[in-house]
């Protein structure tokens, strides 16, 4: 990928979020790269966020749709999980499928939606 062919499809504050989104695009066959804060001011690839997920210009629309769909699915999944009490006694907030204290999964995870 040449820098002049790249466009920012999404910007992230945290590097792990950018790499997670990259893996979503990779699974769909879209080549992408994560550029970090050290690239600020690099050609036309400037953004206020520290990490930019970039793709070729011709893949931008498809990449954007894939990321929006993935975000929507994540939101729906989080909304489906109520606040719950883990076997270890920890109170787990709504939207979380894993206990923050012991790492056990939400007991409703195996039940059909």
C-alpha positions in Angstrom: 0.0 0.0 0.0 1.4 3.4 -1.0 0.5 6.3 1.4 -1.1 8.3 -1.4 -3.6 5.5 -2.0 -4.7 5.3 1.7 -7.7 6.9 3.5 -8.7 6.8 7.1 -11.7 4.6 7.5 -11.8 5.0 11.3 -9.8 6.7 14.1 -9.4 5.3 17.6 -8.1 6.6 20.9 -6.7 3.2 21.9 -4.4 1.0 19.8 -6.1 -2.3 20.8 -9.4 -0.9 19.5 -7.8 -0.1 16.1 -6.3 -3.6 15.9 -9.6 -5.3 16.8 -11.3 -3.3 14.0 -8.4 -4.3 11.6 -9.1 -8.0 12.5 -12.7 -7.5 11.5 -11.7 -6.1 8.1 -9.1 -8.9 7.7 -11.8 -11.5 8.3 -13.7 -9.9 5.4 -10.7 -9.9 3.1 -9.9 -6.2 3.3 -6.3 -5.3 3.7 -5.8 -2.5 6.2 -3.1 -1.0 8.4 -3.1 0.7 11.8 -1.1 3.9 11.9 -0.1 5.2 15.3 0.5 8.6 16.8 4.0 8.6 15.4 2.4 9.1 12.0 0.6 12.3 12.9 1.0 14.8 10.1 2.0 12.0 7.6 0.8 13.4 4.3 -2.9 13.7 4.2 -3.3 11.1 7.0 -3.9 13.5 9.9 -6.5 13.1 12.6 -6.9 14.1 16.2 -7.1 10.4 17.4 -3.9 8.6 18.1 -4.5 5.5 15.9 -5.9 5.5 12.4 -7.2 2.4 10.6 -6.5 3.0 6.9 -7.5 1.2 3.7 -7.1 1.7 0.0 -9.4 4.4 -1.4 -11.3 1.9 -3.5 -12.1 -0.2 -0.4 -13.2 2.6 1.8 -17.0 2.3 1.4 -17.0 -1.5 1.9 -14.7 -1.2 4.9 -16.9 1.5 6.5 -20.0 -0.7 6.0 -18.4 -3.7 7.6 -17.2 -1.7 10.6 -20.6 -0.1 11.1 -22.3 -3.5 10.9 -19.8 -5.0 13.5 -20.4 -2.0 15.8 -24.2 -2.5 15.5 -23.9 -6.2 16.3 -21.7 -5.5 19.3 -24.2 -2.9 20.6 -27.1 -5.3 20.2 -25.2 -8.0 22.0 -24.3 -5.7 24.9 -27.9 -4.5 25.2 -29.1 -8.1 25.5 -27.1 -8.8 28.6 -28.7 -7.6 31.9 -26.9 -6.7 35.1 -26.1 -10.0 36.8 -24.5 -11.5 40.0 -21.7 -13.9 39.4 -21.2 -17.2 41.3 -18.2 -15.5 43.0 -20.5 -12.8 44.4 -19.4 -10.0 42.2 -22.1 -7.6 40.7 -21.5 -7.3 37.0 -22.9 -4.3 35.1 -25.4 -4.5 32.2 -23.8 -5.3 28.9 -20.8 -7.3 30.3 -20.7 -11.0 29.4 -17.6 -11.8 31.6 -17.3 -11.3 35.3 -14.7 -8.6 36.0 -13.7 -10.4 39.2 -13.2 -14.0 38.3 -13.5 -14.1 34.5 -16.5 -16.5 34.5 -19.0 -16.0 31.6 -22.5 -14.7 32.0 -24.7 -17.7 32.9 -27.2 -16.8 30.2 -24.5 -16.9 27.5 -25.4 -20.5 26.5 -29.2 -19.9 26.4 -30.9 -19.1 23.0 -31.9 -15.5 22.4 
